[in-house]
Amino acid sequence: MQYRVFGKTGWQISEISFGAWAIGGSWCKVDDQEALDALREALDLGVNFIDTADNYGNGRSERLIGSFIGNNDEIKVATKLGRRLSPHIAEGYTEDNIRSFIESSLRNLQRDCLDLI
C-alpha cells in the first residue's frame, strides 16, 4: 500500500480507502459478518482510511465500523452528516442539529472524537 500526507494533518493516509456505503445495507443485503470480513481484508491490506456517513443504512455502516475498530487512532474515519434532514436544506444545519448528528456518529463509531466530518 502506498500512503500520502493528508493535507496539513500530518496523517499518512492510504491511497486507497474503504468506502463503507455498501456495508450500510441500503443498496443490497449485506450481513454483518460479510461487512466485517470486508473491513478486515481492507485493513490487512494496509487501508487506514474509511469513508462513511450517518445515513448509510441509517447508521449501520458507522456502527459496524465502530464495533470493528473502536478507538484505534491509527485508522482514520471520515463521516458525513445531515443527509437525514427532511427537507434537506441549508437551514436545517443548525448548531443543535449538527451537535446531534456528531453525538450520534460518536456513539455509532465508538470514538472519543471524529477525525473528519
KOLGU-4560 file (N, C-alpha, C; in nm, 3 decimals, padded with zeros to 5 digits):
<recs>
<n_xx: 00.086 n_yy: -00.118 n_zz: 00.000 ca_xx: 00.000 ca_yy: 00.000 ca_zz: 00.000 c_xx: 00.090 c_yy: 00.123 c_zz: 00.000 mol: A seq: 1 type: MET>
<n_xx: 00.049 n_yy: 00.222 n_zz: -00.073 ca_xx: 00.120 ca_yy: 00.349 ca_zz: -00.073 c_xx: 00.039 c_yy: 00.449 c_zz: 00.010 mol: A seq: 2 type: GLN>
<n_xx: 00.111 n_yy: 00.543 n_zz: 00.071 ca_xx: 00.049 ca_yy: 00.640 ca_zz: 00.160 c_xx: 00.088 c_yy: 00.780 c_zz: 00.118 mol: A seq: 3 type: TYR>
<n_xx: 00.003 n_yy: 00.875 n_zz: 00.153 ca_xx: 00.028 ca_yy: 01.017 ca_zz: 00.127 c_xx: -00.008 c_yy: 01.097 c_zz: 00.251 mol: A seq: 4 type: ARG>
<n_xx: 00.054 n_yy: 01.212 n_zz: 00.264 ca_xx: 00.019 ca_yy: 01.301 ca_zz: 00.374 c_xx: -00.117 c_yy: 01.363 c_zz: 00.342 mol: A seq: 5 type: VAL>
<n_xx: -00.205 n_yy: 01.362 n_zz: 00.441 ca_xx: -00.340 ca_yy: 01.414 ca_zz: 00.424 c_xx: -00.342 c_yy: 01.561 c_zz: 00.463 mol: A seq: 6 type: PHE>
<n_xx: -00.337 n_yy: 01.647 n_zz: 00.362 ca_xx: -00.341 ca_yy: 01.791 ca_zz: 00.385 c_xx: -00.236 c_yy: 01.835 c_zz: 00.485 mol: A seq: 7 type: GLY>
<n_xx: -00.276 n_yy: 01.917 n_zz: 00.580 ca_xx: -00.184 ca_yy: 01.969 ca_zz: 00.681 c_xx: -00.191 c_yy: 01.890 c_zz: 00.812 mol: A seq: 8 type: LYS>
<n_xx: -00.262 n_yy: 01.776 n_zz: 00.810 ca_xx: -00.282 ca_yy: 01.697 ca_zz: 00.932 c_xx: -00.157 c_yy: 01.622 c_zz: 00.974 mol: A seq: 9 type: THR>
<n_xx: -00.072 n_yy: 01.590 n_zz: 00.878 ca_xx: 00.044 ca_yy: 01.505 ca_zz: 00.905 c_xx: 00.010 c_yy: 01.356 c_zz: 00.900 mol: A seq: 10 type: GLY>
<n_xx: -00.119 n_yy: 01.323 n_zz: 00.883 ca_xx: -00.159 ca_yy: 01.183 ca_zz: 00.875 c_xx: -00.103 c_yy: 01.120 c_zz: 00.748 mol: A seq: 11 type: TRP>
<n_xx: -00.051 n_yy: 01.000 n_zz: 00.761 ca_xx: -00.011 ca_yy: 00.920 ca_zz: 00.646 c_xx: -00.131 c_yy: 00.831 c_zz: 00.611 mol: A seq: 12 type: GLN>
<n_xx: -00.200 n_yy: 00.866 n_zz: 00.503 ca_xx: -00.326 ca_yy: 00.800 ca_zz: 00.466 c_xx: -00.303 c_yy: 00.712 c_zz: 00.344 mol: A seq: 13 type: ILE>
<n_xx: -00.361 n_yy: 00.593 n_zz: 00.348 ca_xx: -00.352 ca_yy: 00.501 ca_zz: 00.234 c_xx: -00.415 c_yy: 00.566 c_zz: 00.111 mol: A seq: 14 type: SER>
<n_xx: -00.351 n_yy: 00.543 n_zz: -00.004 ca_xx: -00.404 ca_yy: 00.600 ca_zz: -00.128 c_xx: -00.538 c_yy: 00.537 c_zz: -00.166 mol: A seq: 15 type: GLU>
<n_xx: -00.564 n_yy: 00.420 n_zz: -00.115 ca_xx: -00.693 ca_yy: 00.354 ca_zz: -00.136 c_xx: -00.765 c_yy: 00.354 c_zz: -00.002 mol: A seq: 16 type: ILE>
<n_xx: -00.890 n_yy: 00.398 n_zz: -00.002 ca_xx: -00.968 ca_yy: 00.399 ca_zz: 00.121 c_xx: -01.078 c_yy: 00.292 c_zz: 00.113 mol: A seq: 17 type: SER>
<n_xx: -01.144 n_yy: 00.271 n_zz: 00.224 ca_xx: -01.257 ca_yy: 00.180 ca_zz: 00.229 c_xx: -01.384 c_yy: 00.263 c_zz: 00.227 mol: A seq: 18 type: PHE>
<n_xx: -01.460 n_yy: 00.255 n_zz: 00.119 ca_xx: -01.588 ca_yy: 00.324 ca_zz: 00.110 c_xx: -01.695 c_yy: 00.235 c_zz: 00.171 mol: A seq: 19 type: GLY>
<n_xx: -01.761 n_yy: 00.284 n_zz: 00.275 ca_xx: -01.847 ca_yy: 00.199 ca_zz: 00.357 c_xx: -01.996 c_yy: 00.212 c_zz: 00.325 mol: A seq: 20 type: ALA>
<n_xx: -02.030 n_yy: 00.268 n_zz: 00.211 ca_xx: -02.171 ca_yy: 00.283 ca_zz: 00.175 c_xx: -02.239 c_yy: 00.146 c_zz: 00.168 mol: A seq: 21 type: TRP>
<n_xx: -02.175 n_yy: 00.052 n_zz: 00.098 ca_xx: -02.237 ca_yy: -00.079 ca_zz: 00.075 c_xx: -02.262 c_yy: -00.155 c_zz: 00.205 mol: A seq: 22 type: ALA>
<n_xx: -02.173 n_yy: -00.142 n_zz: 00.304 ca_xx: -02.194 ca_yy: -00.221 ca_zz: 00.426 c_xx: -02.309 c_yy: -00.165 c_zz: 00.510 mol: A seq: 23 type: ILE>
<n_xx: -02.359 n_yy: -00.048 n_zz: 00.474 ca_xx: -02.478 ca_yy: 00.004 ca_zz: 00.541 c_xx: -02.601 c_yy: -00.080 c_zz: 00.512 mol: A seq: 24 type: GLY>
<n_xx: -02.600 n_yy: -00.150 n_zz: 00.399 ca_xx: -02.707 ca_yy: -00.241 ca_zz: 00.366 c_xx: -02.828 c_yy: -00.179 c_zz: 00.300 mol: A seq: 25 type: GLY>
<n_xx: -02.822 n_yy: -00.052 n_zz: 00.265 ca_xx: -02.937 ca_yy: 00.011 ca_zz: 00.200 c_xx: -02.947 c_yy: -00.027 c_zz: 00.052 mol: A seq: 26 type: SER>
<n_xx: -02.834 n_yy: -00.048 n_zz: -00.010 ca_xx: -02.831 ca_yy: -00.076 ca_zz: -00.153 c_xx: -02.863 c_yy: -00.223 c_zz: -00.181 mol: A seq: 27 type: TRP>
<n_xx: -02.806 n_yy: -00.311 n_zz: -00.101 ca_xx: -02.831 ca_yy: -00.453 ca_zz: -00.114 c_xx: -02.812 c_yy: -00.518 c_zz: 00.023 mol: A seq: 28 type: CYS>
<n_xx: -02.856 n_yy: -00.641 n_zz: 00.037 ca_xx: -02.846 ca_yy: -00.708 ca_zz: 00.166 c_xx: -02.701 c_yy: -00.751 c_zz: 00.190 mol: A seq: 29 type: LYS>
<n_xx: -02.645 n_yy: -00.707 n_zz: 00.302 ca_xx: -02.509 ca_yy: -00.744 ca_zz: 00.342 c_xx: -02.517 c_yy: -00.783 c_zz: 00.489 mol: A seq: 30 type: VAL>
<n_xx: -02.477 n_yy: -00.907 n_zz: 00.520 ca_xx: -02.484 ca_yy: -00.944 ca_zz: 00.661 c_xx: -02.362 c_yy: -00.891 c_zz: 00.735 mol: A seq: 31 type: ASP>
<n_xx: -02.375 n_yy: -00.883 n_zz: 00.865 ca_xx: -02.270 ca_yy: -00.823 ca_zz: 00.949 c_xx: -02.135 c_yy: -00.891 c_zz: 00.929 mol: A seq: 32 type: ASP>
<n_xx: -02.134 n_yy: -01.024 n_zz: 00.921 ca_xx: -02.007 ca_yy: -01.095 ca_zz: 00.907 c_xx: -01.939 c_yy: -01.061 c_zz: 00.775 mol: A seq: 33 type: GLN>
<n_xx: -02.017 n_yy: -01.052 n_zz: 00.666 ca_xx: -01.959 ca_yy: -01.013 ca_zz: 00.537 c_xx: -01.899 c_yy: -00.874 c_zz: 00.545 mol: A seq: 34 type: GLU>
<n_xx: -01.970 n_yy: -00.783 n_zz: 00.610 ca_xx: -01.921 ca_yy: -00.645 ca_zz: 00.623 c_xx: -01.792 c_yy: -00.642 c_zz: 00.704 mol: A seq: 35 type: ALA>
<n_xx: -01.788 n_yy: -00.714 n_zz: 00.816 ca_xx: -01.668 ca_yy: -00.716 ca_zz: 00.900 c_xx: -01.553 c_yy: -00.785 c_zz: 00.828 mol: A seq: 36 type: LEU>
<n_xx: -01.582 n_yy: -00.888 n_zz: 00.750 ca_xx: -01.477 ca_yy: -00.954 ca_zz: 00.671 c_xx: -01.418 c_yy: -00.858 c_zz: 00.569 mol: A seq: 37 type: ASP>
<n_xx: -01.502 n_yy: -00.778 n_zz: 00.505 ca_xx: -01.454 ca_yy: -00.680 ca_zz: 00.407 c_xx: -01.365 c_yy: -00.576 c_zz: 00.475 mol: A seq: 38 type: ALA>
<n_xx: -01.407 n_yy: -00.527 n_zz: 00.591 ca_xx: -01.326 ca_yy: -00.432 ca_zz: 00.667 c_xx: -01.192 c_yy: -00.495 c_zz: 00.705 mol: A seq: 39 type: LEU>
<n_xx: -01.195 n_yy: -00.616 n_zz: 00.756 ca_xx: -01.072 ca_yy: -00.685 ca_zz: 00.798 c_xx: -00.976 c_yy: -00.698 c_zz: 00.680 mol: A seq: 40 type: ARG>
<n_xx: -01.027 n_yy: -00.741 n_zz: 00.566 ca_xx: -00.943 ca_yy: -00.757 ca_zz: 00.448 c_xx: -00.879 c_yy: -00.625 c_zz: 00.407 mol: A seq: 41 type: GLU>
<n_xx: -00.958 n_yy: -00.518 n_zz: 00.406 ca_xx: -00.904 ca_yy: -00.386 ca_zz: 00.369 c_xx: -00.793 c_yy: -00.345 c_zz: 00.464 mol: A seq: 42 type: ALA>
<n_xx: -00.816 n_yy: -00.358 n_zz: 00.593 ca_xx: -00.714 ca_yy: -00.320 ca_zz: 00.691 c_xx: -00.591 c_yy: -00.410 c_zz: 00.682 mol: A seq: 43 type: LEU>
<n_xx: -00.612 n_yy: -00.538 n_zz: 00.658 ca_xx: -00.498 ca_yy: -00.631 ca_zz: 00.640 c_xx: -00.413 c_yy: -00.592 c_zz: 00.521 mol: A seq: 44 type: ASP>
<n_xx: -00.476 n_yy: -00.532 n_zz: 00.420 ca_xx: -00.402 ca_yy: -00.489 ca_zz: 00.300 c_xx: -00.340 c_yy: -00.351 c_zz: 00.315 mol: A seq: 45 type: LEU>
<n_xx: -00.358 n_yy: -00.289 n_zz: 00.432 ca_xx: -00.292 ca_yy: -00.161 ca_zz: 00.458 c_xx: -00.381 c_yy: -00.039 c_zz: 00.451 mol: A seq: 46 type: GLY>
<n_xx: -00.509 n_yy: -00.056 n_zz: 00.422 ca_xx: -00.600 ca_yy: 00.058 ca_zz: 00.421 c_xx: -00.610 c_yy: 00.113 c_zz: 00.563 mol: A seq: 47 type: VAL>
<n_xx: -00.597 n_yy: 00.245 n_zz: 00.576 ca_xx: -00.609 ca_yy: 00.308 ca_zz: 00.709 c_xx: -00.702 c_yy: 00.430 c_zz: 00.706 mol: A seq: 48 type: ASN>
<n_xx: -00.786 n_yy: 00.437 n_zz: 00.603 ca_xx: -00.880 ca_yy: 00.548 ca_zz: 00.591 c_xx: -01.014 c_yy: 00.491 c_zz: 00.547 mol: A seq: 49 type: PHE>
<n_xx: -01.120 n_yy: 00.521 n_zz: 00.623 ca_xx: -01.253 ca_yy: 00.471 ca_zz: 00.596 c_xx: -01.347 c_yy: 00.590 c_zz: 00.576 mol: A seq: 50 type: ILE>
<n_xx: -01.427 n_yy: 00.582 n_zz: 00.470 ca_xx: -01.526 ca_yy: 00.686 ca_zz: 00.439 c_xx: -01.665 c_yy: 00.629 c_zz: 00.463 mol: A seq: 51 type: ASP>
<n_xx: -01.743 n_yy: 00.697 n_zz: 00.546 ca_xx: -01.878 ca_yy: 00.653 ca_zz: 00.577 c_xx: -01.970 c_yy: 00.774 c_zz: 00.591 mol: A seq: 52 type: THR>
<n_xx: -02.090 n_yy: 00.752 n_zz: 00.636 ca_xx: -02.186 ca_yy: 00.860 ca_zz: 00.661 c_xx: -02.291 c_yy: 00.810 c_zz: 00.759 mol: A seq: 53 type: ALA>
<n_xx: -02.351 n_yy: 00.905 n_zz: 00.830 ca_xx: -02.452 ca_yy: 00.868 ca_zz: 00.929 c_xx: -02.577 c_yy: 00.809 c_zz: 00.866 mol: A seq: 54 type: ASP>
<n_xx: -02.599 n_yy: 00.833 n_zz: 00.738 ca_xx: -02.720 ca_yy: 00.781 ca_zz: 00.675 c_xx: -02.697 c_yy: 00.652 c_zz: 00.597 mol: A seq: 55 type: ASN>
<n_xx: -02.577 n_yy: 00.598 n_zz: 00.595 ca_xx: -02.553 ca_yy: 00.470 ca_zz: 00.528 c_xx: -02.616 c_yy: 00.361 c_zz: 00.615 mol: A seq: 56 type: TYR>
<n_xx: -02.731 n_yy: 00.313 n_zz: 00.571 ca_xx: -02.804 ca_yy: 00.214 ca_zz: 00.648 c_xx: -02.858 c_yy: 00.270 c_zz: 00.778 mol: A seq: 57 type: GLY>
<n_xx: -02.889 n_yy: 00.400 n_zz: 00.779 ca_xx: -02.941 ca_yy: 00.466 ca_zz: 00.899 c_xx: -02.847 c_yy: 00.448 c_zz: 01.018 mol: A seq: 58 type: ASN>
<n_xx: -02.716 n_yy: 00.460 n_zz: 00.992 ca_xx: -02.615 ca_yy: 00.448 ca_zz: 01.097 c_xx: -02.550 c_yy: 00.311 c_zz: 01.106 mol: A seq: 59 type: GLY>
<n_xx: -02.602 n_yy: 00.213 n_zz: 01.033 ca_xx: -02.548 ca_yy: 00.077 ca_zz: 01.041 c_xx: -02.401 c_yy: 00.072 c_zz: 01.000 mol: A seq: 60 type: ARG>
<n_xx: -02.365 n_yy: 00.140 n_zz: 00.893 ca_xx: -02.226 ca_yy: 00.143 ca_zz: 00.848 c_xx: -02.135 c_yy: 00.194 c_zz: 00.960 mol: A seq: 61 type: SER>
<n_xx: -02.172 n_yy: 00.305 n_zz: 01.021 ca_xx: -02.091 ca_yy: 00.360 ca_zz: 01.131 c_xx: -02.083 c_yy: 00.260 c_zz: 01.247 mol: A seq: 62 type: GLU>
<n_xx: -02.194 n_yy: 00.197 n_zz: 01.281 ca_xx: -02.194 ca_yy: 00.101 ca_zz: 01.394 c_xx: -02.103 c_yy: -00.018 c_zz: 01.367 mol: A seq: 63 type: ARG>
<n_xx: -02.106 n_yy: -00.070 n_zz: 01.244 ca_xx: -02.019 ca_yy: -00.182 ca_zz: 01.210 c_xx: -01.873 c_yy: -00.141 c_zz: 01.219 mol: A seq: 64 type: LEU>
<n_xx: -01.842 n_yy: -00.024 n_zz: 01.165 ca_xx: -01.705 ca_yy: 00.027 ca_zz: 01.171 c_xx: -01.663 c_yy: 00.044 c_zz: 01.316 mol: A seq: 65 type: ILE>
<n_xx: -01.749 n_yy: 00.104 n_zz: 01.396 ca_xx: -01.718 ca_yy: 00.125 ca_zz: 01.538 c_xx: -01.694 c_yy: -00.004 c_zz: 01.611 mol: A seq: 66 type: GLY>
<n_xx: -01.775 n_yy: -00.105 n_zz: 01.584 ca_xx: -01.758 ca_yy: -00.233 ca_zz: 01.654 c_xx: -01.628 c_yy: -00.300 c_zz: 01.613 mol: A seq: 67 type: SER>
<n_xx: -01.582 n_yy: -00.270 n_zz: 01.493 ca_xx: -01.461 ca_yy: -00.334 ca_zz: 01.442 c_xx: -01.333 c_yy: -00.262 c_zz: 01.484 mol: A seq: 68 type: PHE>
<n_xx: -01.333 n_yy: -00.128 n_zz: 01.476 ca_xx: -01.208 ca_yy: -00.056 ca_zz: 01.503 c_xx: -01.210 c_yy: 00.024 c_zz: 01.632 mol: A seq: 69 type: ILE>
<n_xx: -01.329 n_yy: 00.057 n_zz: 01.683 ca_xx: -01.336 ca_yy: 00.134 ca_zz: 01.808 c_xx: -01.248 c_yy: 00.258 c_zz: 01.804 mol: A seq: 70 type: GLY>
<n_xx: -01.171 n_yy: 00.279 n_zz: 01.910 ca_xx: -01.088 ca_yy: 00.399 ca_zz: 01.922 c_xx: -00.947 c_yy: 00.382 c_zz: 01.866 mol: A seq: 71 type: ASN>
<n_xx: -00.927 n_yy: 00.289 n_zz: 01.774 ca_xx: -00.797 ca_yy: 00.271 ca_zz: 01.712 c_xx: -00.764 c_yy: 00.397 c_zz: 01.631 mol: A seq: 72 type: ASN>
<n_xx: -00.678 n_yy: 00.482 n_zz: 01.686 ca_xx: -00.650 ca_yy: 00.610 ca_zz: 01.620 c_xx: -00.554 c_yy: 00.596 c_zz: 01.502 mol: A seq: 73 type: ASP>
<n_xx: -00.508 n_yy: 00.474 n_zz: 01.474 ca_xx: -00.426 ca_yy: 00.451 ca_zz: 01.355 c_xx: -00.514 c_yy: 00.448 c_zz: 01.230 mol: A seq: 74 type: GLU>
<n_xx: -00.643 n_yy: 00.417 n_zz: 01.250 ca_xx: -00.740 ca_yy: 00.415 ca_zz: 01.140 c_xx: -00.817 c_yy: 00.547 c_zz: 01.144 mol: A seq: 75 type: ILE>
<n_xx: -00.812 n_yy: 00.621 n_zz: 01.037 ca_xx: -00.883 ca_yy: 00.749 ca_zz: 01.029 c_xx: -01.019 c_yy: 00.725 c_zz: 00.961 mol: A seq: 76 type: LYS>
<n_xx: -01.120 n_yy: 00.790 n_zz: 01.016 ca_xx: -01.256 ca_yy: 00.774 ca_zz: 00.965 c_xx: -01.312 c_yy: 00.911 c_zz: 00.928 mol: A seq: 77 type: VAL>
<n_xx: -01.360 n_yy: 00.920 n_zz: 00.806 ca_xx: -01.434 ca_yy: 01.039 ca_zz: 00.761 c_xx: -01.580 c_yy: 01.001 c_zz: 00.759 mol: A seq: 78 type: ALA>
<n_xx: -01.664 n_yy: 01.084 n_zz: 00.819 ca_xx: -01.808 ca_yy: 01.059 ca_zz: 00.812 c_xx: -01.879 c_yy: 01.186 c_zz: 00.768 mol: A seq: 79 type: THR>
<n_xx: -01.991 n_yy: 01.166 n_zz: 00.705 ca_xx: -02.072 ca_yy: 01.278 ca_zz: 00.659 c_xx: -02.196 c_yy: 01.285 c_zz: 00.747 mol: A seq: 80 type: LYS>
<n_xx: -02.256 n_yy: 01.400 n_zz: 00.755 ca_xx: -02.373 ca_yy: 01.414 ca_zz: 00.840 c_xx: -02.476 c_yy: 01.505 c_zz: 00.776 mol: A seq: 81 type: LEU>
<n_xx: -02.598 n_yy: 01.491 n_zz: 00.825 ca_xx: -02.704 ca_yy: 01.581 ca_zz: 00.783 c_xx: -02.790 c_yy: 01.535 c_zz: 00.668 mol: A seq: 82 type: GLY>
<n_xx: -02.756 n_yy: 01.425 n_zz: 00.606 ca_xx: -02.833 ca_yy: 01.381 ca_zz: 00.490 c_xx: -02.972 c_yy: 01.332 c_zz: 00.528 mol: A seq: 83 type: ARG>
<n_xx: -02.996 n_yy: 01.309 n_zz: 00.657 ca_xx: -03.128 ca_yy: 01.265 ca_zz: 00.700 c_xx: -03.222 c_yy: 01.382 c_zz: 00.727 mol: A seq: 84 type: ARG>
<n_xx: -03.173 n_yy: 01.503 n_zz: 00.711 ca_xx: -03.260 ca_yy: 01.619 ca_zz: 00.728 c_xx: -03.376 c_yy: 01.612 c_zz: 00.629 mol: A seq: 85 type: LEU>
<n_xx: -03.494 n_yy: 01.645 n_zz: 00.677 ca_xx: -03.609 ca_yy: 01.645 ca_zz: 00.588 c_xx: -03.695 c_yy: 01.768 c_zz: 00.619 mol: A seq: 86 type: SER>
<n_xx: -03.694 n_yy: 01.864 n_zz: 00.529 ca_xx: -03.627 ca_yy: 01.861 ca_zz: 00.399 c_xx: -03.476 c_yy: 01.885 c_zz: 00.415 mol: A seq: 87 type: PRO>
<n_xx: -03.402 n_yy: 01.836 n_zz: 00.318 ca_xx: -03.257 ca_yy: 01.851 ca_zz: 00.320 c_xx: -03.220 c_yy: 01.987 c_zz: 00.259 mol: A seq: 88 type: HIS>
<n_xx: -03.221 n_yy: 02.088 n_zz: 00.347 ca_xx: -03.192 ca_yy: 02.225 ca_zz: 00.303 c_xx: -03.091 c_yy: 02.287 c_zz: 00.400 mol: A seq: 89 type: ILE>
<n_xx: -03.024 n_yy: 02.390 n_zz: 00.354 ca_xx: -02.918 ca_yy: 02.454 ca_zz: 00.432 c_xx: -02.966 c_yy: 02.500 c_zz: 00.570 mol: A seq: 90 type: ALA>
<n_xx: -03.089 n_yy: 02.548 n_zz: 00.578 ca_xx: -03.140 ca_yy: 02.599 ca_zz: 00.705 c_xx: -03.149 c_yy: 02.490 c_zz: 00.813 mol: A seq: 91 type: GLU>
<n_xx: -03.146 n_yy: 02.365 n_zz: 00.772 ca_xx: -03.151 ca_yy: 02.254 ca_zz: 00.868 c_xx: -03.020 c_yy: 02.230 c_zz: 00.940 mol: A seq: 92 type: GLY>
<n_xx: -02.912 n_yy: 02.290 n_zz: 00.890 ca_xx: -02.781 ca_yy: 02.271 ca_zz: 00.950 c_xx: -02.762 c_yy: 02.371 c_zz: 01.064 mol: A seq: 93 type: TYR>
<n_xx: -02.845 n_yy: 02.356 n_zz: 01.165 ca_xx: -02.837 ca_yy: 02.443 ca_zz: 01.283 c_xx: -02.734 c_yy: 02.386 c_zz: 01.379 mol: A seq: 94 type: THR>
<n_xx: -02.692 n_yy: 02.467 n_zz: 01.475 ca_xx: -02.595 ca_yy: 02.420 ca_zz: 01.574 c_xx: -02.650 c_yy: 02.298 c_zz: 01.649 mol: A seq: 95 type: GLU>
<n_xx: -02.776 n_yy: 02.303 n_zz: 01.688 ca_xx: -02.834 ca_yy: 02.190 ca_zz: 01.761 c_xx: -02.837 c_yy: 02.063 c_zz: 01.677 mol: A seq: 96 type: ASP>
<n_xx: -02.877 n_yy: 02.076 n_zz: 01.550 ca_xx: -02.881 ca_yy: 01.959 ca_zz: 01.463 c_xx: -02.741 c_yy: 01.902 c_zz: 01.440 mol: A seq: 97 type: ASN>
<n_xx: -02.646 n_yy: 01.988 n_zz: 01.412 ca_xx: -02.509 ca_yy: 01.942 ca_zz: 01.388 c_xx: -02.455 c_yy: 01.873 c_zz: 01.513 mol: A seq: 98 type: ILE>
<n_xx: -02.478 n_yy: 01.931 n_zz: 01.630 ca_xx: -02.435 ca_yy: 01.869 ca_zz: 01.755 c_xx: -02.497 c_yy: 01.730 c_zz: 01.770 mol: A seq: 99 type: ARG>
<n_xx: -02.625 n_yy: 01.719 n_zz: 01.740 ca_xx: -02.696 ca_yy: 01.591 ca_zz: 01.748 c_xx: -02.637 c_yy: 01.488 c_zz: 01.651 mol: A seq: 100 type: SER>
<n_xx: -02.610 n_yy: 01.531 n_zz: 01.527 ca_xx: -02.550 ca_yy: 01.440 ca_zz: 01.428 c_xx: -02.413 c_yy: 01.392 c_zz: 01.475 mol: A seq: 101 type: PHE>
<n_xx: -02.332 n_yy: 01.483 n_zz: 01.527 ca_xx: -02.198 ca_yy: 01.448 ca_zz: 01.572 c_xx: -02.205 c_yy: 01.351 c_zz: 01.690 mol: A seq: 102 type: ILE>
<n_xx: -02.292 n_yy: 01.379 n_zz: 01.786 ca_xx: -02.304 ca_yy: 01.290 ca_zz: 01.902 c_xx: -02.350 c_yy: 01.151 c_zz: 01.860 mol: A seq: 103 type: GLU>
<n_xx: -02.440 n_yy: 01.143 n_zz: 01.764 ca_xx: -02.486 ca_yy: 01.014 ca_zz: 01.713 c_xx: -02.372 c_yy: 00.938 c_zz: 01.646 mol: A seq: 104 type: SER>
<n_xx: -02.295 n_yy: 01.008 n_zz: 01.563 ca_xx: -02.181 ca_yy: 00.943 ca_zz: 01.495 c_xx: -02.075 c_yy: 00.899 c_zz: 01.595 mol: A seq: 105 type: SER>
<n_xx: -02.050 n_yy: 00.979 n_zz: 01.697 ca_xx: -01.954 ca_yy: 00.939 ca_zz: 01.800 c_xx: -01.998 c_yy: 00.808 c_zz: 01.867 mol: A seq: 106 type: LEU>
<n_xx: -02.127 n_yy: 00.799 n_zz: 01.900 ca_xx: -02.179 ca_yy: 00.676 ca_zz: 01.961 c_xx: -02.168 c_yy: 00.559 c_zz: 01.864 mol: A seq: 107 type: ARG>
<n_xx: -02.213 n_yy: 00.581 n_zz: 01.741 ca_xx: -02.209 ca_yy: 00.474 ca_zz: 01.641 c_xx: -02.068 c_yy: 00.423 c_zz: 01.618 mol: A seq: 108 type: ASN>
<n_xx: -01.974 n_yy: 00.515 n_zz: 01.606 ca_xx: -01.836 ca_yy: 00.479 ca_zz: 01.575 c_xx: -01.754 c_yy: 00.439 c_zz: 01.699 mol: A seq: 109 type: LEU>
<n_xx: -01.815 n_yy: 00.453 n_zz: 01.816 ca_xx: -01.747 ca_yy: 00.420 ca_zz: 01.942 c_xx: -01.613 c_yy: 00.495 c_zz: 01.953 mol: A seq: 110 type: GLN>
<n_xx: -01.619 n_yy: 00.623 n_zz: 01.922 ca_xx: -01.500 ca_yy: 00.706 ca_zz: 01.921 c_xx: -01.515 c_yy: 00.821 c_zz: 02.019 mol: A seq: 111 type: ARG>
<n_xx: -01.401 n_yy: 00.872 n_zz: 02.065 ca_xx: -01.398 ca_yy: 00.988 ca_zz: 02.151 c_xx: -01.406 c_yy: 01.117 c_zz: 02.071 mol: A seq: 112 type: ASP>
<n_xx: -01.359 n_yy: 01.112 n_zz: 01.947 ca_xx: -01.366 ca_yy: 01.228 ca_zz: 01.858 c_xx: -01.376 c_yy: 01.178 c_zz: 01.716 mol: A seq: 113 type: CYS>
<n_xx: -01.424 n_yy: 01.265 n_zz: 01.627 ca_xx: -01.433 ca_yy: 01.230 ca_zz: 01.486 c_xx: -01.311 c_yy: 01.287 c_zz: 01.415 mol: A seq: 114 type: LEU>
<n_xx: -01.252 n_yy: 01.206 n_zz: 01.329 ca_xx: -01.133 ca_yy: 01.251 ca_zz: 01.256 c_xx: -01.166 c_yy: 01.355 c_zz: 01.152 mol: A seq: 115 type: ASP>
<n_xx: -01.272 n_yy: 01.332 n_zz: 01.076 ca_xx: -01.306 ca_yy: 01.421 ca_zz: 00.965 c_xx: -01.457 c_yy: 01.415 c_zz: 00.943 mol: A seq: 116 type: LEU>
<n_xx: -01.519 n_yy: 01.532 n_zz: 00.934 ca_xx: -01.663 ca_yy: 01.540 ca_zz: 00.908 c_xx: -01.682 c_yy: 01.605 c_zz: 00.773 mol: A seq: 117 type: ILE>
</recs>
